[in-house]
Amino acid sequence: MTNGIRAVNKRRAALTTCLFACIVSSVLFTQGVFGEERTPLAGEAFQTEIFGKQVEIPARDRRHVRAVDFGIQWIPNGPSQLEVLPFGAFFLWDNQDTRRFRGTFSGVYNDLRYNVGSKWWDGWEAVFTFTNLIVPFGRSEYVEGQRISDVELQWSSIAAGLGVGYRKTLPPGHQDSAFEIALTYEPGYSWFAHSSDSSPRFIVPTDTYEGRVHFRLRTDAFDRNVMELLHRGFAFGGDVFYGHRANWQPWGGVDFDPPDVHKERDYLSASAYAVAVANGTGSSDHSMVVSGKTWTASRHSVCRGGRLGLNGNPSRGPCCLASPLWNCFLDDTLLPI
């Protein structure tokens, strides 16, 4: 137990150091480019001088975005086989006021959302969703940073959704400044298999139809700077899932006691987050607070944490296949900065 506490403290110290370095570097870069001038906001045209050369940046329509996000996440002294993880995705955003499409595509993990409304509906809209996670290799459980290979498991899922939502524009009035709620029903299918490292005594969960009700809340009142970094404002939101697995039989064993399948057949899973920034990175004072929490019922219904992505939505990418986690995400808690 003592070694486990020491390992957690080391990870916290390393992550805090990395996060502090990222914040300091972003502040120094922005101040070095813009000095004490007003920091240009995302999408605005501006002129500046870099290394003695005049640079002009034209205005950009943030209602239509195509972006590629890729890199490597490094966790110093992290769990075995998880210290270095690549991530990458293609992001597509199209906002036509009464029609909005948001898609994150990485092949293994894809997350699509389409909202359709009308100017006569007073903010109400129909919501369509699609999510798939198809991973061709096993994923393990970890105890105090140590991989438990005997219970390694391949599991994949696919789900689509249909429901109703409501959206209202908020100050400061950017195209992504809004209060949004949605309630959808998402029928799907999950399937499982042994991996090459799992124990032959490990009982694999039963392939099953899975239907769930999803309540989603997003509130974004941020100004973002020209680098799409949070400048000032706040955001908060959360997700609540209530699901039912139609065919759920006893599974597990080996290193852990088998779970209670009667409690897992119907499950409740929830996550929430809040972010606030004052005096953005273009000024001498910078204050940022991040908090979040996840509640879940089983290994197969966990909510994935994520960073606050483009257009104010926390990106959620299992195992960092689609997007990186918050730099300060640790032990199911987002650390205050």
Secondary structure, DSSP 8 states (H G I E B T S, - for coil): -HHHHHHHHHHHHHHHHHHHHHHHHHHHHHHHHHTTS---BTT--EEEEETTEEEEE----TTEEEEEEEEEEE-TT-STT-SEEEEEEEEEEEE-SSEEEEEEE-SSEEEEEEEEE-TTTTTEEEEEEEEEE--SS-EEEEETTEEEEEEEEEEEEEEEEEEEEEEEE-TT--TT-EEEEEEEEEEEEEEEEE-TTS-TTSB----EEEEEEEEEEEEE--EEBTTS-EEEEEEEEEEEEEEEESS----B-TTS----HHHHHEEEEEEEEEEEEES-TTSS--EEEEEEEEE-SSGGG------B-GGG-B---GGGSSS---TTEETTEE---
